[in-house]
Amino acid sequence: MPAAALVLGLNLGACSEKPPAPGPLALEAAPGGDPAKAVEAFDRVLTKDPKDALAFNWRGRMRLDRLEFQAAADDFTEALRLDPGLAAAWYNRGNTRLDLGDHLGALADLKEAARLDPGLTGAPYSAGSAKLAMGDCAGAQEAFAIAYAAESWLVQALRKRGEAFACLGDPVEAVGLFDKMIKYEPGSFSARLSRARAKRELLDHDAAIEDYSEVIRLAPRLALGYRRRAEALDESGREAAALEDLDRALAVEPEDAGLREQKGHVLYHLKRYKEAVKEWDAAVRLQPGKAGNLRAYIDFARKKR
C-alpha cells in the first residue's frame, strides 16, 4: 500500500507539531488544492532564493501529491543539505523512501525525524510500516503500539499492529485488534480483508466469508473480494459457491491468470478434470511462467479425463 501509506503518513505528520511555514512569497503564489500550480509557485520562490530549505521541503510535499516520488525525495534531500535540523524534511523523506522501497533508508530518516522532533507522532507508524515490509514483525508490532499510545485516535495503527501479530503467528491477538479497528471504522476495507485472513487461519470460515461479503459490498466492481471469498468458500468445502464467485471475479478481470489457476483448482476438487485442465491451460497462456507449477496438476488431471 505504498501511495496510500504515504498519504496517511503525511496526514499524520500534519496532526503533530507543524513545520515552519514557507516564506510569504510562496504562500501568496501557491493556490490551494492544485499541486501542479503549487509546484510552479515554489519553483518561482526557489529561483529567487535557491537556499530556502523550507521551500524545498514544501515543494517536495506538493510533488508527493502528484506521486513524483523520486523528485520529491530529491527536494527533501536538498532541504536537508541546506538545513540538517529540519525534522519535517527527515520525516517526509522517510515516508518517500518507504514508497520507493528503500526500507532501511526510510527507518534511518524516520529515526532522525523523531530524535529532532518527538512531536512527529506519525514517525513510529511509518517506521512500523517499514519494519513490517522488511519482515521484522516484532519490531513492527512495537512501533505500531508506540504510535497508537501516542495518538489514540490513530485507528489505522490498530490494523497495522494486528497485521504484525498475524505475521508473528498470533491470529487470535490479531483478530482482537482488527475488531477494535472495525468498531471505530466499520467501513474499513483494509481491516475487513486483514481480519478475514486471520479468521481463516483460525478456521473460522463463516466469519471470514462474512467479512469478504462486506468487502464486496464496499467495492462490488473489484475482483479482490470475490477472489478471497472464493478461497474461503473452497477451504470450507463449498466449491459450487466458490465457482460462482470466481466467475464474478473473471467477469471483472478476464485476463487474470491467477483467477484462472484458482478456478482450475476448485474444478479439480470437484473432480471436473477436463474443465480444470481448460482453466489451467488458459492460465499458462496468459502467464507462461505458471507452466512449471501447474504441469504436474495438468498431467494428472488429463489422465483422469
Backbone torsions as a table, in degrees:
resi	resn	phi	psi	omega
1	MET	NA	55.6	-167.9
2	PRO	-72.5	-52.2	-177.0
3	ALA	-60.1	-41.3	179.1
4	ALA	-64.2	-40.3	178.7
5	ALA	-63.3	-36.6	179.9
6	LEU	-63.6	-48.7	-179.7
7	VAL	-59.6	-43.2	178.4
8	LEU	-62.1	-43.1	-179.5
9	GLY	-59.6	-41.9	179.0
10	LEU	-65.5	-38.6	177.8
11	ASN	-64.2	-38.2	178.9
12	LEU	-62.8	-43.9	179.4
13	GLY	-61.3	-35.7	-178.8
14	ALA	-66.8	-24.2	-177.6
15	CYS	-85.5	-11.4	175.1
16	SER	-92.5	-169.8	-178.8
17	GLU	-57.8	130.7	-173.9
18	LYS	-73.4	141.9	171.7
19	PRO	-69.7	160.5	179.1
20	PRO	-59.2	147.0	-179.7
21	ALA	-73.9	155.2	174.3
22	PRO	-69.3	173.8	-177.5
23	GLY	-63.7	163.7	-176.1
24	PRO	-61.7	-31.4	178.9
25	LEU	-62.1	-42.6	179.8
26	ALA	-65.8	-41.5	-179.0
27	LEU	-65.0	-36.2	179.1
28	GLU	-72.6	-34.6	-173.1
29	ALA	-84.4	-28.8	-172.7
30	ALA	-84.6	111.7	176.5
31	PRO	-74.1	145.7	-178.4
32	GLY	-74.0	144.9	171.5
33	GLY	81.6	2.3	-179.8
34	ASP	-129.4	95.1	-176.3
35	PRO	-58.1	-36.7	-178.5
36	ALA	-62.9	-45.6	179.8
37	LYS	-70.1	-32.7	177.4
38	ALA	-65.6	-40.7	177.0
39	VAL	-60.2	-43.7	178.5
40	GLU	-61.2	-38.4	179.4
41	ALA	-64.0	-44.5	178.3
42	PHE	-68.6	-30.2	173.3
43	ASP	-57.0	-44.6	-178.7
44	ARG	-65.8	-41.2	178.7
45	VAL	-61.8	-43.0	-177.3
46	LEU	-72.9	-24.1	173.1
47	THR	-64.8	-39.0	179.3
48	LYS	-77.1	-35.0	-178.6
49	ASP	-139.8	86.9	-176.5
50	PRO	-71.6	2.5	179.0
51	LYS	-111.3	19.7	-179.3
52	ASP	-86.3	96.4	-177.0
53	ALA	-61.3	-39.0	-179.2
54	LEU	-64.5	-37.5	179.1
55	ALA	-65.1	-40.1	176.2
56	PHE	-62.2	-43.0	179.9
57	ASN	-61.4	-45.9	-178.4
58	TRP	-70.5	-35.7	175.8
59	ARG	-64.5	-37.4	176.4
60	GLY	-59.8	-40.8	179.3
61	ARG	-65.5	-38.6	176.9
62	MET	-64.4	-37.1	178.1
63	ARG	-67.4	-31.5	175.0
64	LEU	-62.8	-39.2	178.0
65	ASP	-61.1	-25.1	178.4
66	ARG	-95.3	5.4	179.9
67	LEU	61.7	31.0	175.7
68	GLU	-94.9	75.9	-167.8
69	PHE	-64.5	-47.1	-176.8
70	GLN	-68.1	-40.4	177.5
71	ALA	-62.8	-39.2	177.9
72	ALA	-63.9	-44.9	179.0
73	ALA	-59.3	-39.9	178.8
74	ASP	-62.9	-40.2	178.4
75	ASP	-64.7	-43.2	179.8
76	PHE	-64.8	-37.9	178.1
77	THR	-62.7	-41.8	178.7
78	GLU	-66.8	-39.2	177.2
79	ALA	-59.7	-40.7	-179.3
80	LEU	-73.0	-30.4	175.0
81	ARG	-63.7	-39.5	-179.1
82	LEU	-77.7	-33.2	-177.3
83	ASP	-145.0	87.0	-177.7
84	PRO	-63.5	-12.7	180.0
85	GLY	-94.2	8.7	-177.0
86	LEU	-82.3	93.9	-174.0
87	ALA	-59.3	-38.6	-177.6
88	ALA	-61.1	-35.3	-179.8
89	ALA	-70.9	-37.5	174.1
90	TRP	-61.2	-43.8	-179.9
91	TYR	-63.8	-47.2	-178.9
92	ASN	-64.7	-40.9	179.0
93	ARG	-67.8	-34.3	177.0
94	GLY	-60.9	-44.3	177.5
95	ASN	-65.2	-37.0	179.2
96	THR	-66.6	-42.9	178.0
97	ARG	-63.3	-33.6	176.0
98	LEU	-60.4	-43.3	178.8
99	ASP	-69.0	-28.8	179.6
100	LEU	-83.4	-3.8	178.8
101	GLY	86.7	6.8	178.5
102	ASP	-91.6	80.0	-171.7
103	HIS	-70.5	-38.4	178.3
104	LEU	-65.9	-42.8	176.9
105	GLY	-62.5	-39.4	178.8
106	ALA	-61.7	-45.3	-179.2
107	LEU	-62.2	-41.3	179.6
108	ALA	-62.4	-44.4	-179.7
109	ASP	-65.3	-43.1	-177.6
110	LEU	-67.7	-35.2	176.5
111	LYS	-63.1	-42.8	179.7
112	GLU	-67.5	-38.7	177.9
113	ALA	-60.7	-44.5	-179.5
114	ALA	-67.8	-34.2	178.1
115	ARG	-65.8	-43.6	-178.0
116	LEU	-73.0	-33.9	-175.7
117	ASP	-144.9	91.5	178.8
118	PRO	-59.9	-15.0	178.8
119	GLY	-73.5	-10.7	177.5
120	LEU	-79.5	76.0	-172.8
121	THR	-71.2	-10.8	174.9
122	GLY	-74.7	-16.7	-176.8
123	ALA	-61.7	-45.4	177.4
124	PRO	-61.0	-37.0	178.4
125	TYR	-61.6	-48.5	-179.6
126	SER	-65.0	-38.0	177.5
127	ALA	-63.0	-38.6	177.0
128	GLY	-62.4	-39.7	177.8
129	SER	-62.0	-40.9	178.5
130	ALA	-65.2	-43.8	-179.5
131	LYS	-65.7	-39.0	178.7
132	LEU	-64.2	-40.5	178.2
133	ALA	-64.6	-28.5	179.5
134	MET	-86.4	-4.6	179.7
135	GLY	88.4	8.2	177.5
136	ASP	-87.2	79.4	-172.7
137	CYS	-65.9	-41.5	-179.1
138	ALA	-66.7	-44.0	178.3
139	GLY	-63.0	-38.6	179.0
140	ALA	-65.1	-43.8	-180.0
141	GLN	-60.7	-41.3	179.0
142	GLU	-64.3	-42.5	-178.8
143	ALA	-65.0	-43.3	179.9
144	PHE	-67.4	-33.6	176.4
145	ALA	-64.1	-40.2	177.4
146	ILE	-63.6	-43.0	-179.4
147	ALA	-61.6	-43.7	-178.4
148	TYR	-70.2	-36.7	179.0
149	ALA	-66.0	-34.9	-179.5
150	ALA	-73.5	-36.5	-177.5
151	GLU	-136.9	92.4	-174.9
152	SER	-63.6	-18.0	176.9
153	TRP	-74.9	-10.1	-173.5
154	LEU	-79.5	73.8	-173.2
155	VAL	-68.0	-23.8	177.3
156	GLN	-61.5	-28.1	177.9
157	ALA	-65.1	-28.8	175.9
158	LEU	-63.0	-45.8	-180.0
159	ARG	-63.5	-46.7	-177.6
160	LYS	-66.4	-36.3	176.8
161	ARG	-66.3	-37.5	175.7
162	GLY	-61.9	-40.4	177.9
163	GLU	-63.9	-35.7	177.7
164	ALA	-66.1	-40.6	176.6
165	PHE	-64.7	-39.7	177.0
166	ALA	-61.6	-40.2	177.5
167	CYS	-62.3	-33.0	178.4
168	LEU	-80.0	-0.2	179.2
169	GLY	81.9	29.2	179.8
170	ASP	-122.8	73.7	-177.2
171	PRO	-65.9	-25.9	179.5
172	VAL	-64.4	-50.1	177.9
173	GLU	-63.3	-38.1	179.6
174	ALA	-61.9	-45.2	-179.7
175	VAL	-60.3	-40.6	179.4
176	GLY	-59.8	-39.7	179.0
177	LEU	-71.8	-38.1	176.8
178	PHE	-65.1	-36.2	176.8
179	ASP	-59.2	-44.2	179.2
180	LYS	-63.8	-42.4	179.9
181	MET	-60.1	-45.7	-177.1
182	ILE	-71.0	-28.0	175.1
183	LYS	-61.8	-41.5	178.8
184	TYR	-75.9	-39.1	-176.8
185	GLU	-131.6	81.5	-176.9
186	PRO	-62.2	-20.0	179.5
187	GLY	-95.0	15.9	-178.1
188	SER	-73.4	110.2	179.3
189	PHE	-61.1	-48.8	-175.7
190	SER	-65.3	-40.2	-179.3
191	ALA	-65.9	-37.7	177.3
192	ARG	-62.3	-45.3	179.0
193	LEU	-61.7	-43.8	-177.9
194	SER	-67.4	-42.0	179.9
195	ARG	-66.4	-38.5	179.0
196	ALA	-61.6	-40.7	179.0
197	ARG	-63.0	-43.0	178.6
198	ALA	-65.6	-38.6	177.9
199	LYS	-62.2	-38.0	178.4
200	ARG	-64.1	-37.1	177.3
201	GLU	-64.0	-29.4	177.1
202	LEU	-87.3	3.7	-179.1
203	LEU	63.6	22.8	175.7
204	ASP	-93.1	73.3	-172.1
205	HIS	-67.4	-35.7	-179.7
206	ASP	-61.4	-42.8	178.8
207	ALA	-66.2	-38.8	178.1
208	ALA	-63.6	-43.3	179.6
209	ILE	-62.3	-38.1	178.1
210	GLU	-62.7	-42.2	178.4
211	ASP	-66.5	-42.3	178.9
212	TYR	-64.2	-33.5	177.4
213	SER	-64.1	-36.9	177.2
214	GLU	-69.4	-36.8	175.2
215	VAL	-59.5	-42.6	178.6
216	ILE	-65.4	-39.3	177.7
217	ARG	-63.0	-38.9	-179.8
218	LEU	-70.9	-33.4	-176.9
219	ALA	-140.2	72.7	-174.0
220	PRO	-67.2	-17.5	-178.4
221	ARG	-100.1	12.3	177.7
222	LEU	-106.1	131.0	-176.3
223	ALA	-69.5	-24.3	-171.8
224	LEU	-56.1	-45.8	-177.7
225	GLY	-61.7	-42.8	178.3
226	TYR	-65.1	-41.2	179.6
227	ARG	-59.9	-49.0	-176.9
228	ARG	-70.2	-38.5	178.4
229	ARG	-65.7	-36.0	176.9
230	ALA	-61.3	-39.1	177.8
231	GLU	-61.1	-45.8	-179.4
232	ALA	-65.9	-39.3	178.3
233	LEU	-64.5	-42.5	179.3
234	ASP	-64.1	-43.7	179.5
235	GLU	-61.8	-28.7	-178.9
236	SER	-96.0	11.3	174.7
237	GLY	82.5	15.6	179.9
238	ARG	-106.2	65.8	-172.8
239	GLU	-64.5	-37.9	-178.3
240	ALA	-61.9	-43.2	177.9
241	ALA	-67.1	-35.2	177.7
242	ALA	-62.3	-40.8	178.2
243	LEU	-61.9	-39.1	178.5
244	GLU	-61.5	-42.4	179.0
245	ASP	-66.8	-39.7	179.8
246	LEU	-65.6	-36.8	176.0
247	ASP	-65.1	-36.6	176.7
248	ARG	-65.8	-41.1	178.8
249	ALA	-65.2	-40.9	180.0
250	LEU	-68.9	-26.2	175.0
251	ALA	-65.3	-27.8	178.1
252	VAL	-87.4	-41.3	-177.0
253	GLU	-127.9	73.8	-175.1
254	PRO	-67.1	-18.9	-178.6
255	GLU	-101.7	20.1	-178.8
256	ASP	-87.0	109.6	-177.5
257	ALA	-64.0	-35.6	179.7
258	GLY	-62.8	-38.6	177.9
259	LEU	-66.6	-39.9	177.6
260	ARG	-62.9	-42.4	178.5
261	GLU	-63.4	-44.7	-179.7
262	GLN	-61.6	-42.8	179.2
263	LYS	-64.1	-37.0	176.9
264	GLY	-60.1	-41.3	-179.9
265	HIS	-66.1	-39.5	178.7
266	VAL	-64.9	-43.2	177.5
267	LEU	-62.9	-36.9	177.3
268	TYR	-62.2	-42.7	178.1
269	HIS	-61.8	-30.3	177.9
270	LEU	-84.9	1.7	-179.2
271	LYS	64.4	26.4	175.3
272	ARG	-95.9	71.5	-166.5
273	TYR	-65.7	-40.9	-178.7
274	LYS	-61.5	-42.8	179.3
275	GLU	-68.9	-34.9	178.5
276	ALA	-63.1	-44.9	179.5
277	VAL	-61.1	-40.5	179.3
278	LYS	-59.1	-43.1	179.8
279	GLU	-69.4	-40.2	179.3
280	TRP	-66.9	-39.4	176.3
281	ASP	-60.3	-40.3	178.2
282	ALA	-64.3	-39.3	179.0
283	ALA	-62.6	-41.9	-179.9
284	VAL	-67.4	-38.1	177.3
285	ARG	-63.0	-39.7	-179.2
286	LEU	-74.6	-32.6	-178.0
287	GLN	-143.8	88.4	-174.5
288	PRO	-54.4	-26.3	-179.8
289	GLY	-63.7	-14.6	178.7
290	LYS	-78.9	-10.5	-173.9
291	ALA	-57.2	-42.3	-177.0
292	GLY	-61.6	-47.1	-177.9
293	ASN	-70.0	-29.6	-174.6
294	LEU	-94.5	-11.6	-173.2
295	ARG	-57.2	-45.7	-178.4
296	ALA	-63.2	-41.7	178.3
297	TYR	-62.2	-45.6	-177.7
298	ILE	-63.5	-45.1	-179.2
299	ASP	-62.4	-43.1	-179.2
300	PHE	-66.9	-44.4	-178.1
301	ALA	-64.2	-34.7	179.0
302	ARG	-65.1	-33.1	177.9
303	LYS	-70.9	-24.1	-178.7
304	LYS	-84.7	-14.8	-174.9
305	ARG	-67.0	NA	NA
